[in-house]
Amino acid sequence: MKFCDAGESSLGGNSFVKPKSDMGVKLEVFRMSLYLTFPVVMFWISNQAEWFEDYVVQRKRQELEEFKQKIRKQREERLLQAAQQSS
């Protein structure tokens, strides 16, 4: 029966993970920080009341006005067609 030293497997060899290069570690730290900060920053930006008022509410009001104009135009066209057919 073979006893294993620390870091060796029973099949032989070393089970420790080989250290990565310095550049690989820096890249992983950068990626991890990006993955963590991006959602936090986006959440913070989107929850700013000023931003919400300026961009979302005004855009919705503009879309509503455009929709009202489109409905008025369709109604006027139907009334015009009905008036032309009845005369």
N, C-alpha and C positions, 0 to 999 in steps of 0.2 A: 504494500500500500504506500502511495506517495503522498506526502504532505506538501501543501502549497505554501510558498512564501508569499508575503504581501505583494500584490501586483501580478502574480502569476496565475494562470489558469491550470486546471488539472490536466489539460491536454498539452500543456507547455506553451510557452510564449508569454508575452506581456499583455495584460488586459487594460493597462492604463491608456487613455487617449493621448495620442501624440500631440505635443503642443503645436499650435498653429503659428504661422509667421506673424510678425508684429503688424503687418499690413492687413492680414485677414482678421485679426482681433479688432483693429480700428474700424474696418468695414462693418463688422458685425455690431459693434457698439453704435456706429452711425445709423445702421438700419434699424436697430432696436429703438433708438431714440426717435427716429422718424416715425416708426410704427406707433409709438406711444404719444408723441406730441401732435401729430396731424389730426386725429379725431378730437382731441381735447381742444385744439385751436379752432377747428371748424364748429364744434359745439358752442364755444364761447362767442364766436363771431355771429352765428345764427341766432343766438339768444340776446343780442343787443337790441333793446327796444327801439333805438334810433334807426338802426339798420332795417328792422322789421317794418317800421312805419314808412321809411323812405322807399324801399324797394318792393316789398310784398303788398302792402295795403294800396299804395298808389297804382301799382300795376293791375291789381284786381279791380280797382275803380275804373281804370281806363278800359279794361276788357269789358266791364259791365256797360259802360257808355257805348262802346262799339257794338255790343250785342243789342242794346236798345235801339240804336240807329238802324241796324240790320232788320230788326222786327218791324220798325216803323216803315221802312222802305218796302218790305214785303206786304204789309197791310195796305199801304197806298197803292201798290201795283194790283193787288186783288180788288180793291175798290174801283180802280180805274178800269180793270177788265170787266167787272160786273156792270159798271156804268156803260161801257161800250157795247156789251151784249144786250142790255135792256133797251138801248136806243135804236 
